């Protein structure tokens, strides 16, 4: 599991996963806008989102319901979602 389960750490980690999975260039976790719309502004499709969700599920040991994918529009929203899932496990 990634070392930080605080929102800021999760935001950074989700950005790292997205950058790595989509092989984005010219962007780092520090310069990645956590409020950028991943579909409208970054152009990721449902397959990309599913891949990212699978990686995050494995790393955080949570279940990301496919029905929740439409809610996961930005890195910040994904981080909050992960935080909620982690809190529900305790």
mmCIF file as gemmi writes it, N, C-alpha and C atoms, coordinates in Angstrom:
data_model
loop_
_atom_site.group_PDB
_atom_site.id
_atom_site.type_symbol
_atom_site.label_atom_id
_atom_site.label_alt_id
_atom_site.label_comp_id
_atom_site.label_asym_id
_atom_site.label_entity_id
_atom_site.label_seq_id
_atom_site.pdbx_PDB_ins_code
_atom_site.Cartn_x
_atom_site.Cartn_y
_atom_site.Cartn_z
_atom_site.occupancy
_atom_site.B_iso_or_equiv
_atom_site.pdbx_formal_charge
_atom_site.auth_seq_id
_atom_site.auth_asym_id
_atom_site.pdbx_PDB_model_num
ATOM 1 N N . UNK Axp A 1 ? 0.856 -1.179 0 1 0 ? 1 A 1
ATOM 2 C CA . UNK Axp A 1 ? 0 0 0 1 0 ? 1 A 1
ATOM 3 C C . UNK Axp A 1 ? 0.901 1.24 0 1 0 ? 1 A 1
ATOM 4 N N . UNK Axp A 2 ? 0.527 2.244 -0.783 1 0 ? 2 A 1
ATOM 5 C CA . UNK Axp A 2 ? 1.305 3.483 -0.778 1 0 ? 2 A 1
ATOM 6 C C . UNK Axp A 2 ? 1.427 4.041 0.637 1 0 ? 2 A 1
ATOM 7 N N . UNK Axp A 3 ? 2.545 4.748 0.893 1 0 ? 3 A 1
ATOM 8 C CA . UNK Axp A 3 ? 2.843 5.155 2.268 1 0 ? 3 A 1
ATOM 9 C C . UNK Axp A 3 ? 1.854 6.134 2.87 1 0 ? 3 A 1
ATOM 10 N N . UNK Axp A 4 ? 1.223 6.968 2.077 1 0 ? 4 A 1
ATOM 11 C CA . UNK Axp A 4 ? 0.343 7.982 2.647 1 0 ? 4 A 1
ATOM 12 C C . UNK Axp A 4 ? -1.113 7.674 2.355 1 0 ? 4 A 1
ATOM 13 N N . UNK Axp A 5 ? -1.941 7.77 3.398 1 0 ? 5 A 1
ATOM 14 C CA . UNK Axp A 5 ? -3.382 7.605 3.203 1 0 ? 5 A 1
ATOM 15 C C . UNK Axp A 5 ? -4.09 8.915 3.503 1 0 ? 5 A 1
ATOM 16 N N . UNK Axp A 6 ? -3.336 10.008 3.53 1 0 ? 6 A 1
ATOM 17 C CA . UNK Axp A 6 ? -3.937 11.331 3.663 1 0 ? 6 A 1
ATOM 18 C C . UNK Axp A 6 ? -4.233 11.839 2.262 1 0 ? 6 A 1
ATOM 19 N N . UNK Axp A 7 ? -5.217 12.731 2.145 1 0 ? 7 A 1
ATOM 20 C CA . UNK Axp A 7 ? -5.658 13.193 0.831 1 0 ? 7 A 1
ATOM 21 C C . UNK Axp A 7 ? -4.501 13.664 -0.04 1 0 ? 7 A 1
ATOM 22 N N . UNK Axp A 8 ? -3.617 14.495 0.507 1 0 ? 8 A 1
ATOM 23 C CA . UNK Axp A 8 ? -2.52 15.039 -0.287 1 0 ? 8 A 1
ATOM 24 C C . UNK Axp A 8 ? -1.628 13.922 -0.839 1 0 ? 8 A 1
ATOM 25 N N . UNK Axp A 9 ? -1.314 12.941 -0.012 1 0 ? 9 A 1
ATOM 26 C CA . UNK Axp A 9 ? -0.494 11.823 -0.455 1 0 ? 9 A 1
ATOM 27 C C . UNK Axp A 9 ? -1.206 10.958 -1.476 1 0 ? 9 A 1
ATOM 28 N N . UNK Axp A 10 ? -2.499 10.75 -1.285 1 0 ? 10 A 1
ATOM 29 C CA . UNK Axp A 10 ? -3.278 9.951 -2.234 1 0 ? 10 A 1
ATOM 30 C C . UNK Axp A 10 ? -3.364 10.686 -3.569 1 0 ? 10 A 1
ATOM 31 N N . UNK Axp A 11 ? -3.601 11.998 -3.534 1 0 ? 11 A 1
ATOM 32 C CA . UNK Axp A 11 ? -3.666 12.791 -4.764 1 0 ? 11 A 1
ATOM 33 C C . UNK Axp A 11 ? -2.373 12.606 -5.55 1 0 ? 11 A 1
ATOM 34 N N . UNK Axp A 12 ? -1.248 12.74 -4.854 1 0 ? 12 A 1
ATOM 35 C CA . UNK Axp A 12 ? 0.055 12.595 -5.518 1 0 ? 12 A 1
ATOM 36 C C . UNK Axp A 12 ? 0.214 11.19 -6.106 1 0 ? 12 A 1
ATOM 37 N N . UNK Axp A 13 ? -0.165 10.18 -5.33 1 0 ? 13 A 1
ATOM 38 C CA . UNK Axp A 13 ? -0.007 8.802 -5.807 1 0 ? 13 A 1
ATOM 39 C C . UNK Axp A 13 ? -0.917 8.517 -7.003 1 0 ? 13 A 1
ATOM 40 N N . UNK Axp A 14 ? -2.161 8.977 -6.957 1 0 ? 14 A 1
ATOM 41 C CA . UNK Axp A 14 ? -3.084 8.775 -8.084 1 0 ? 14 A 1
ATOM 42 C C . UNK Axp A 14 ? -2.513 9.452 -9.327 1 0 ? 14 A 1
ATOM 43 N N . UNK Axp A 15 ? -1.967 10.655 -9.172 1 0 ? 15 A 1
ATOM 44 C CA . UNK Axp A 15 ? -1.342 11.348 -10.307 1 0 ? 15 A 1
ATOM 45 C C . UNK Axp A 15 ? -0.185 10.519 -10.861 1 0 ? 15 A 1
ATOM 46 N N . UNK Axp A 16 ? 0.632 9.947 -9.974 1 0 ? 16 A 1
ATOM 47 C CA . UNK Axp A 16 ? 1.753 9.105 -10.415 1 0 ? 16 A 1
ATOM 48 C C . UNK Axp A 16 ? 1.254 7.909 -11.217 1 0 ? 16 A 1
ATOM 49 N N . UNK Axp A 17 ? 0.183 7.278 -10.73 1 0 ? 17 A 1
ATOM 50 C CA . UNK Axp A 17 ? -0.375 6.107 -11.421 1 0 ? 17 A 1
ATOM 51 C C . UNK Axp A 17 ? -0.894 6.514 -12.8 1 0 ? 17 A 1
ATOM 52 N N . UNK Axp A 18 ? -1.632 7.611 -12.874 1 0 ? 18 A 1
ATOM 53 C CA . UNK Axp A 18 ? -2.191 8.064 -14.154 1 0 ? 18 A 1
ATOM 54 C C . UNK Axp A 18 ? -1.06 8.412 -15.126 1 0 ? 18 A 1
ATOM 55 N N . UNK Axp A 19 ? -0.063 9.135 -14.657 1 0 ? 19 A 1
ATOM 56 C CA . UNK Axp A 19 ? 1.07 9.511 -15.516 1 0 ? 19 A 1
ATOM 57 C C . UNK Axp A 19 ? 1.769 8.252 -16.025 1 0 ? 19 A 1
ATOM 58 N N . UNK Axp A 20 ? 1.969 7.286 -15.133 1 0 ? 20 A 1
ATOM 59 C CA . UNK Axp A 20 ? 2.638 6.049 -15.529 1 0 ? 20 A 1
ATOM 60 C C . UNK Axp A 20 ? 1.818 5.199 -16.476 1 0 ? 20 A 1
ATOM 61 N N . UNK Axp A 21 ? 0.542 5.006 -16.166 1 0 ? 21 A 1
ATOM 62 C CA . UNK Axp A 21 ? -0.312 4.143 -16.99 1 0 ? 21 A 1
ATOM 63 C C . UNK Axp A 21 ? -0.563 4.741 -18.37 1 0 ? 21 A 1
ATOM 64 N N . UNK Axp A 22 ? -0.73 6.058 -18.434 1 0 ? 22 A 1
ATOM 65 C CA . UNK Axp A 22 ? -1.024 6.71 -19.713 1 0 ? 22 A 1
ATOM 66 C C . UNK Axp A 22 ? 0.238 7.183 -20.423 1 0 ? 22 A 1
ATOM 67 N N . UNK Axp A 23 ? 1.402 6.946 -19.782 1 0 ? 23 A 1
ATOM 68 C CA . UNK Axp A 23 ? 2.689 7.344 -20.351 1 0 ? 23 A 1
ATOM 69 C C . UNK Axp A 23 ? 2.689 8.821 -20.747 1 0 ? 23 A 1
ATOM 70 N N . UNK Axp A 24 ? 2.215 9.642 -19.829 1 0 ? 24 A 1
ATOM 71 C CA . UNK Axp A 24 ? 2.161 11.075 -20.089 1 0 ? 24 A 1
ATOM 72 C C . UNK Axp A 24 ? 3.563 11.671 -20.009 1 0 ? 24 A 1
ATOM 73 N N . UNK Axp A 25 ? 3.839 12.563 -20.92 1 0 ? 25 A 1
ATOM 74 C CA . UNK Axp A 25 ? 5.127 13.246 -20.923 1 0 ? 25 A 1
ATOM 75 C C . UNK Axp A 25 ? 4.905 14.696 -20.535 1 0 ? 25 A 1
ATOM 76 N N . UNK Axp A 26 ? 5.96 15.354 -20.129 1 0 ? 26 A 1
ATOM 77 C CA . UNK Axp A 26 ? 5.923 16.781 -19.782 1 0 ? 26 A 1
ATOM 78 C C . UNK Axp A 26 ? 5.011 17.093 -18.602 1 0 ? 26 A 1
ATOM 79 N N . UNK Axp A 27 ? 4.755 16.106 -17.769 1 0 ? 27 A 1
ATOM 80 C CA . UNK Axp A 27 ? 3.949 16.352 -16.574 1 0 ? 27 A 1
ATOM 81 C C . UNK Axp A 27 ? 4.515 15.489 -15.442 1 0 ? 27 A 1
ATOM 82 N N . UNK Axp A 28 ? 4.499 16.04 -14.237 1 0 ? 28 A 1
ATOM 83 C CA . UNK Axp A 28 ? 4.958 15.311 -13.059 1 0 ? 28 A 1
ATOM 84 C C . UNK Axp A 28 ? 3.838 15.334 -12.031 1 0 ? 28 A 1
ATOM 85 N N . UNK Axp A 29 ? 3.934 14.517 -10.985 1 0 ? 29 A 1
ATOM 86 C CA . UNK Axp A 29 ? 2.902 14.583 -9.943 1 0 ? 29 A 1
ATOM 87 C C . UNK Axp A 29 ? 2.788 15.987 -9.337 1 0 ? 29 A 1
ATOM 88 N N . UNK Axp A 30 ? 3.895 16.731 -9.33 1 0 ? 30 A 1
ATOM 89 C CA . UNK Axp A 30 ? 3.849 18.082 -8.765 1 0 ? 30 A 1
ATOM 90 C C . UNK Axp A 30 ? 3.155 19.081 -9.686 1 0 ? 30 A 1
ATOM 91 N N . UNK Axp A 31 ? 3.219 18.844 -10.995 1 0 ? 31 A 1
ATOM 92 C CA . UNK Axp A 31 ? 2.608 19.793 -11.931 1 0 ? 31 A 1
ATOM 93 C C . UNK Axp A 31 ? 1.233 19.329 -12.421 1 0 ? 31 A 1
ATOM 94 N N . UNK Axp A 32 ? 0.848 18.122 -12.047 1 0 ? 32 A 1
ATOM 95 C CA . UNK Axp A 32 ? -0.445 17.57 -12.468 1 0 ? 32 A 1
ATOM 96 C C . UNK Axp A 32 ? -1.559 18.29 -11.716 1 0 ? 32 A 1
ATOM 97 N N . UNK Axp A 33 ? -2.492 18.871 -12.44 1 0 ? 33 A 1
ATOM 98 C CA . UNK Axp A 33 ? -3.606 19.584 -11.816 1 0 ? 33 A 1
ATOM 99 C C . UNK Axp A 33 ? -4.616 18.56 -11.284 1 0 ? 33 A 1
ATOM 100 N N . UNK Axp A 34 ? -4.765 18.461 -9.956 1 0 ? 34 A 1
ATOM 101 C CA . UNK Axp A 34 ? -5.649 17.439 -9.401 1 0 ? 34 A 1
ATOM 102 C C . UNK Axp A 34 ? -7.136 17.689 -9.674 1 0 ? 34 A 1
ATOM 103 N N . UNK Axp A 35 ? -7.458 18.881 -10.176 1 0 ? 35 A 1
ATOM 104 C CA . UNK Axp A 35 ? -8.857 19.187 -10.476 1 0 ? 35 A 1
ATOM 105 C C . UNK Axp A 35 ? -9.166 19.156 -11.972 1 0 ? 35 A 1
ATOM 106 N N . UNK Axp A 36 ? -8.185 18.733 -12.776 1 0 ? 36 A 1
ATOM 107 C CA . UNK Axp A 36 ? -8.398 18.632 -14.221 1 0 ? 36 A 1
ATOM 108 C C . UNK Axp A 36 ? -9.361 17.482 -14.511 1 0 ? 36 A 1
ATOM 109 N N . UNK Axp A 37 ? -10.328 17.723 -15.387 1 0 ? 37 A 1
ATOM 110 C CA . UNK Axp A 37 ? -11.277 16.684 -15.768 1 0 ? 37 A 1
ATOM 111 C C . UNK Axp A 37 ? -10.541 15.661 -16.631 1 0 ? 37 A 1
ATOM 112 N N . UNK Axp A 38 ? -10.457 14.441 -16.138 1 0 ? 38 A 1
ATOM 113 C CA . UNK Axp A 38 ? -9.666 13.421 -16.804 1 0 ? 38 A 1
ATOM 114 C C . UNK Axp A 38 ? -10.219 13.03 -18.171 1 0 ? 38 A 1
ATOM 115 N N . UNK Axp A 39 ? -11.533 13.081 -18.323 1 0 ? 39 A 1
ATOM 116 C CA . UNK Axp A 39 ? -12.142 12.706 -19.597 1 0 ? 39 A 1
ATOM 117 C C . UNK Axp A 39 ? -12.133 13.891 -20.563 1 0 ? 39 A 1
ATOM 118 N N . UNK Axp A 40 ? -12.673 15.019 -20.123 1 0 ? 40 A 1
ATOM 119 C CA . UNK Axp A 40 ? -12.814 16.166 -21.015 1 0 ? 40 A 1
ATOM 120 C C . UNK Axp A 40 ? -11.494 16.867 -21.323 1 0 ? 40 A 1
ATOM 121 N N . UNK Axp A 41 ? -10.617 16.993 -20.324 1 0 ? 41 A 1
ATOM 122 C CA . UNK Axp A 41 ? -9.378 17.737 -20.531 1 0 ? 41 A 1
ATOM 123 C C . UNK Axp A 41 ? -8.192 16.849 -20.884 1 0 ? 41 A 1
ATOM 124 N N . UNK Axp A 42 ? -8.146 15.645 -20.311 1 0 ? 42 A 1
ATOM 125 C CA . UNK Axp A 42 ? -7.012 14.763 -20.564 1 0 ? 42 A 1
ATOM 126 C C . UNK Axp A 42 ? -7.324 13.752 -21.657 1 0 ? 42 A 1
ATOM 127 N N . UNK Axp A 43 ? -8.604 13.487 -21.866 1 0 ? 43 A 1
ATOM 128 C CA . UNK Axp A 43 ? -9.016 12.597 -22.951 1 0 ? 43 A 1
ATOM 129 C C . UNK Axp A 43 ? -8.907 11.115 -22.639 1 0 ? 43 A 1
ATOM 130 N N . UNK Axp A 44 ? -8.955 10.747 -21.348 1 0 ? 44 A 1
ATOM 131 C CA . UNK Axp A 44 ? -8.897 9.312 -21.064 1 0 ? 44 A 1
ATOM 132 C C . UNK Axp A 44 ? -10.264 8.69 -21.356 1 0 ? 44 A 1
ATOM 133 N N . UNK Axp A 45 ? -10.23 7.436 -21.754 1 0 ? 45 A 1
ATOM 134 C CA . UNK Axp A 45 ? -11.484 6.745 -22.067 1 0 ? 45 A 1
ATOM 135 C C . UNK Axp A 45 ? -11.808 5.729 -20.971 1 0 ? 45 A 1
ATOM 136 N N . UNK Axp A 46 ? -12.884 5.015 -21.155 1 0 ? 46 A 1
ATOM 137 C CA . UNK Axp A 46 ? -13.329 4.088 -20.111 1 0 ? 46 A 1
ATOM 138 C C . UNK Axp A 46 ? -12.327 2.96 -19.88 1 0 ? 46 A 1
ATOM 139 N N . UNK Axp A 47 ? -11.621 2.538 -20.922 1 0 ? 47 A 1
ATOM 140 C CA . UNK Axp A 47 ? -10.611 1.497 -20.756 1 0 ? 47 A 1
ATOM 141 C C . UNK Axp A 47 ? -9.44 2.007 -19.914 1 0 ? 47 A 1
ATOM 142 N N . UNK Axp A 48 ? -9.018 3.247 -20.175 1 0 ? 48 A 1
ATOM 143 C CA . UNK Axp A 48 ? -7.947 3.845 -19.372 1 0 ? 48 A 1
ATOM 144 C C . UNK Axp A 48 ? -8.374 3.93 -17.905 1 0 ? 48 A 1
ATOM 145 N N . UNK Axp A 49 ? -9.598 4.38 -17.687 1 0 ? 49 A 1
ATOM 146 C CA . UNK Axp A 49 ? -10.091 4.533 -16.32 1 0 ? 49 A 1
ATOM 147 C C . UNK Axp A 49 ? -10.169 3.175 -15.63 1 0 ? 49 A 1
ATOM 148 N N . UNK Axp A 50 ? -10.604 2.161 -16.36 1 0 ? 50 A 1
ATOM 149 C CA . UNK Axp A 50 ? -10.682 0.819 -15.781 1 0 ? 50 A 1
ATOM 150 C C . UNK Axp A 50 ? -9.286 0.315 -15.396 1 0 ? 50 A 1
ATOM 151 N N . UNK Axp A 51 ? -8.297 0.566 -16.241 1 0 ? 51 A 1
ATOM 152 C CA . UNK Axp A 51 ? -6.923 0.16 -15.944 1 0 ? 51 A 1
ATOM 153 C C . UNK Axp A 51 ? -6.412 0.871 -14.701 1 0 ? 51 A 1
ATOM 154 N N . UNK Axp A 52 ? -6.632 2.172 -14.642 1 0 ? 52 A 1
ATOM 155 C CA . UNK Axp A 52 ? -6.203 2.966 -13.489 1 0 ? 52 A 1
ATOM 156 C C . UNK Axp A 52 ? -6.904 2.465 -12.221 1 0 ? 52 A 1
ATOM 157 N N . UNK Axp A 53 ? -8.201 2.192 -12.328 1 0 ? 53 A 1
ATOM 158 C CA . UNK Axp A 53 ? -8.967 1.703 -11.174 1 0 ? 53 A 1
ATOM 159 C C . UNK Axp A 53 ? -8.412 0.369 -10.679 1 0 ? 53 A 1
ATOM 160 N N . UNK Axp A 54 ? -8.055 -0.52 -11.603 1 0 ? 54 A 1
ATOM 161 C CA . UNK Axp A 54 ? -7.504 -1.821 -11.205 1 0 ? 54 A 1
ATOM 162 C C . UNK Axp A 54 ? -6.189 -1.664 -10.47 1 0 ? 54 A 1
ATOM 163 N N . UNK Axp A 55 ? -5.326 -0.789 -10.966 1 0 ? 55 A 1
ATOM 164 C CA . UNK Axp A 55 ? -4.038 -0.55 -10.304 1 0 ? 55 A 1
ATOM 165 C C . UNK Axp A 55 ? -4.282 -0.013 -8.892 1 0 ? 55 A 1
ATOM 166 N N . UNK Axp A 56 ? -5.179 0.966 -8.768 1 0 ? 56 A 1
ATOM 167 C CA . UNK Axp A 56 ? -5.456 1.568 -7.46 1 0 ? 56 A 1
ATOM 168 C C . UNK Axp A 56 ? -6.105 0.567 -6.508 1 0 ? 56 A 1
ATOM 169 N N . UNK Axp A 57 ? -6.981 -0.282 -7.032 1 0 ? 57 A 1
ATOM 170 C CA . UNK Axp A 57 ? -7.596 -1.325 -6.193 1 0 ? 57 A 1
ATOM 171 C C . UNK Axp A 57 ? -6.526 -2.231 -5.611 1 0 ? 57 A 1
ATOM 172 N N . UNK Axp A 58 ? -5.594 -2.662 -6.452 1 0 ? 58 A 1
ATOM 173 C CA . UNK Axp A 58 ? -4.52 -3.546 -5.994 1 0 ? 58 A 1
ATOM 174 C C . UNK Axp A 58 ? -3.649 -2.861 -4.954 1 0 ? 58 A 1
ATOM 175 N N . UNK Axp A 59 ? -3.292 -1.61 -5.212 1 0 ? 59 A 1
ATOM 176 C CA . UNK Axp A 59 ? -2.369 -0.917 -4.326 1 0 ? 59 A 1
ATOM 177 C C . UNK Axp A 59 ? -3 -0.546 -2.983 1 0 ? 59 A 1
ATOM 178 N N . UNK Axp A 60 ? -4.257 -0.135 -3.001 1 0 ? 60 A 1
ATOM 179 C CA . UNK Axp A 60 ? -4.913 0.292 -1.761 1 0 ? 60 A 1
ATOM 180 C C . UNK Axp A 60 ? -5.758 -0.802 -1.129 1 0 ? 60 A 1
ATOM 181 N N . UNK Axp A 61 ? -5.847 -1.962 -1.793 1 0 ? 61 A 1
ATOM 182 C CA . UNK Axp A 61 ? -6.632 -3.098 -1.272 1 0 ? 61 A 1
ATOM 183 C C . UNK Axp A 61 ? -8.083 -2.705 -1.002 1 0 ? 61 A 1
ATOM 184 N N . UNK Axp A 62 ? -8.67 -2.041 -2.019 1 0 ? 62 A 1
ATOM 185 C CA . UNK Axp A 62 ? -10.078 -1.635 -1.941 1 0 ? 62 A 1
ATOM 186 C C . UNK Axp A 62 ? -10.796 -2.133 -3.19 1 0 ? 62 A 1
ATOM 187 N N . UNK Axp A 63 ? -12.102 -2.019 -3.171 1 0 ? 63 A 1
ATOM 188 C CA . UNK Axp A 63 ? -12.916 -2.34 -4.341 1 0 ? 63 A 1
ATOM 189 C C . UNK Axp A 63 ? -13.453 -1.02 -4.902 1 0 ? 63 A 1
ATOM 190 N N . UNK Axp A 64 ? -13.218 -0.789 -6.183 1 0 ? 64 A 1
ATOM 191 C CA . UNK Axp A 64 ? -13.79 0.38 -6.852 1 0 ? 64 A 1
ATOM 192 C C . UNK Axp A 64 ? -14.901 -0.141 -7.745 1 0 ? 64 A 1
ATOM 193 N N . UNK Axp A 65 ? -16.13 0.149 -7.378 1 0 ? 65 A 1
ATOM 194 C CA . UNK Axp A 65 ? -17.302 -0.327 -8.093 1 0 ? 65 A 1
ATOM 195 C C . UNK Axp A 65 ? -17.393 0.358 -9.463 1 0 ? 65 A 1
ATOM 196 N N . UNK Axp A 66 ? -17.61 -0.433 -10.499 1 0 ? 66 A 1
ATOM 197 C CA . UNK Axp A 66 ? -17.735 0.136 -11.85 1 0 ? 66 A 1
ATOM 198 C C . UNK Axp A 66 ? -18.821 1.2 -11.918 1 0 ? 66 A 1
ATOM 199 N N . UNK Axp A 67 ? -19.865 1.049 -11.122 1 0 ? 67 A 1
ATOM 200 C CA . UNK Axp A 67 ? -20.945 2.039 -11.112 1 0 ? 67 A 1
ATOM 201 C C . UNK Axp A 67 ? -20.455 3.394 -10.611 1 0 ? 67 A 1
ATOM 202 N N . UNK Axp A 68 ? -19.332 3.398 -9.886 1 0 ? 68 A 1
ATOM 203 C CA . UNK Axp A 68 ? -18.776 4.644 -9.355 1 0 ? 68 A 1
ATOM 204 C C . UNK Axp A 68 ? -17.834 5.341 -10.335 1 0 ? 68 A 1
ATOM 205 N N . UNK Axp A 69 ? -17.453 4.679 -11.428 1 0 ? 69 A 1
ATOM 206 C CA . UNK Axp A 69 ? -16.514 5.281 -12.373 1 0 ? 69 A 1
ATOM 207 C C . UNK Axp A 69 ? -16.925 6.687 -12.828 1 0 ? 69 A 1
ATOM 208 N N . UNK Axp A 70 ? -18.211 6.921 -13.129 1 0 ? 70 A 1
ATOM 209 C CA . UNK Axp A 70 ? -18.586 8.277 -13.572 1 0 ? 70 A 1
ATOM 210 C C . UNK Axp A 70 ? -18.28 9.369 -12.538 1 0 ? 70 A 1
ATOM 211 N N . UNK Axp A 71 ? -18.219 8.998 -11.245 1 0 ? 71 A 1
ATOM 212 C CA . UNK Axp A 71 ? -17.893 9.971 -10.188 1 0 ? 71 A 1
ATOM 213 C C . UNK Axp A 71 ? -16.421 10.335 -10.184 1 0 ? 71 A 1
ATOM 214 N N . UNK Axp A 72 ? -15.588 9.487 -10.756 1 0 ? 72 A 1
ATOM 215 C CA . UNK Axp A 72 ? -14.144 9.625 -10.649 1 0 ? 72 A 1
ATOM 216 C C . UNK Axp A 72 ? -13.6 10.469 -11.796 1 0 ? 72 A 1
ATOM 217 N N . UNK Axp A 73 ? -13.975 11.741 -11.784 1 0 ? 73 A 1
ATOM 218 C CA . UNK Axp A 73 ? -13.662 12.636 -12.899 1 0 ? 73 A 1
ATOM 219 C C . UNK Axp A 73 ? -12.326 13.351 -12.771 1 0 ? 73 A 1
ATOM 220 N N . UNK Axp A 74 ? -11.823 13.505 -11.548 1 0 ? 74 A 1
ATOM 221 C CA . UNK Axp A 74 ? -10.561 14.211 -11.342 1 0 ? 74 A 1
ATOM 222 C C . UNK Axp A 74 ? -9.698 13.412 -10.362 1 0 ? 74 A 1
ATOM 223 N N . UNK Axp A 75 ? -8.43 13.741 -10.328 1 0 ? 75 A 1
ATOM 224 C CA . UNK Axp A 75 ? -7.528 13.08 -9.38 1 0 ? 75 A 1
ATOM 225 C C . UNK Axp A 75 ? -8.003 13.331 -7.949 1 0 ? 75 A 1
ATOM 226 N N . UNK Axp A 76 ? -8.442 14.551 -7.671 1 0 ? 76 A 1
ATOM 227 C CA . UNK Axp A 76 ? -8.895 14.876 -6.313 1 0 ? 76 A 1
ATOM 228 C C . UNK Axp A 76 ? -10.129 14.042 -5.94 1 0 ? 76 A 1
ATOM 229 N N . UNK Axp A 77 ? -11.076 13.891 -6.86 1 0 ? 77 A 1
ATOM 230 C CA . UNK Axp A 77 ? -12.274 13.086 -6.58 1 0 ? 77 A 1
ATOM 231 C C . UNK Axp A 77 ? -11.912 11.615 -6.377 1 0 ? 77 A 1
ATOM 232 N N . UNK Axp A 78 ? -10.942 11.119 -7.146 1 0 ? 78 A 1
ATOM 233 C CA . UNK Axp A 78 ? -10.486 9.742 -6.97 1 0 ? 78 A 1
ATOM 234 C C . UNK Axp A 78 ? -9.852 9.586 -5.588 1 0 ? 78 A 1
ATOM 235 N N . UNK Axp A 79 ? -9.043 10.572 -5.191 1 0 ? 79 A 1
ATOM 236 C CA . UNK Axp A 79 ? -8.38 10.519 -3.882 1 0 ? 79 A 1
ATOM 237 C C . UNK Axp A 79 ? -9.401 10.511 -2.746 1 0 ? 79 A 1
ATOM 238 N N . UNK Axp A 80 ? -10.414 11.347 -2.843 1 0 ? 80 A 1
ATOM 239 C CA . UNK Axp A 80 ? -11.461 11.388 -1.815 1 0 ? 80 A 1
ATOM 240 C C . UNK Axp A 80 ? -12.204 10.054 -1.779 1 0 ? 80 A 1
ATOM 241 N N . UNK Axp A 81 ? -12.479 9.492 -2.943 1 0 ? 81 A 1
ATOM 242 C CA . UNK Axp A 81 ? -13.15 8.196 -3.035 1 0 ? 81 A 1
ATOM 243 C C . UNK Axp A 81 ? -12.32 7.111 -2.339 1 0 ? 81 A 1
ATOM 244 N N . UNK Axp A 82 ? -11.016 7.101 -2.616 1 0 ? 82 A 1
ATOM 245 C CA . UNK Axp A 82 ? -10.121 6.109 -2.004 1 0 ? 82 A 1
ATOM 246 C C . UNK Axp A 82 ? -10.108 6.304 -0.484 1 0 ? 82 A 1
ATOM 247 N N . UNK Axp A 83 ? -10.035 7.555 -0.069 1 0 ? 83 A 1
ATOM 248 C CA . UNK Axp A 83 ? -10.03 7.861 1.368 1 0 ? 83 A 1
ATOM 249 C C . UNK Axp A 83 ? -11.3 7.338 2.042 1 0 ? 83 A 1
ATOM 250 N N . UNK Axp A 84 ? -12.448 7.524 1.385 1 0 ? 84 A 1
ATOM 251 C CA . UNK Axp A 84 ? -13.728 7.032 1.929 1 0 ? 84 A 1
ATOM 252 C C . UNK Axp A 84 ? -13.705 5.504 2.029 1 0 ? 84 A 1
ATOM 253 N N . UNK Axp A 85 ? -13.19 4.85 0.999 1 0 ? 85 A 1
ATOM 254 C CA . UNK Axp A 85 ? -13.124 3.385 0.996 1 0 ? 85 A 1
ATOM 255 C C . UNK Axp A 85 ? -12.204 2.88 2.11 1 0 ? 85 A 1
ATOM 256 N N . UNK Axp A 86 ? -11.062 3.546 2.286 1 0 ? 86 A 1
ATOM 257 C CA . UNK Axp A 86 ? -10.127 3.148 3.342 1 0 ? 86 A 1
ATOM 258 C C . UNK Axp A 86 ? -10.742 3.351 4.722 1 0 ? 86 A 1
ATOM 259 N N . UNK Axp A 87 ? -11.45 4.456 4.904 1 0 ? 87 A 1
ATOM 260 C CA . UNK Axp A 87 ? -12.094 4.732 6.188 1 0 ? 87 A 1
ATOM 261 C C . UNK Axp A 87 ? -13.181 3.696 6.494 1 0 ? 87 A 1
ATOM 262 N N . UNK Axp A 88 ? -13.883 3.256 5.468 1 0 ? 88 A 1
ATOM 263 C CA . UNK Axp A 88 ? -14.952 2.279 5.662 1 0 ? 88 A 1
ATOM 264 C C . UNK Axp A 88 ? -14.407 0.91 6.059 1 0 ? 88 A 1
ATOM 265 N N . UNK Axp A 89 ? -13.145 0.65 5.752 1 0 ? 89 A 1
ATOM 266 C CA . UNK Axp A 89 ? -12.529 -0.642 6.095 1 0 ? 89 A 1
ATOM 267 C C . UNK Axp A 89 ? -12.189 -0.731 7.58 1 0 ? 89 A 1
ATOM 268 N N . UNK Axp A 90 ? -12.109 0.402 8.259 1 0 ? 90 A 1
ATOM 269 C CA . UNK Axp A 90 ? -11.67 0.399 9.66 1 0 ? 90 A 1
ATOM 270 C C . UNK Axp A 90 ? -12.837 0.386 10.619 1 0 ? 90 A 1
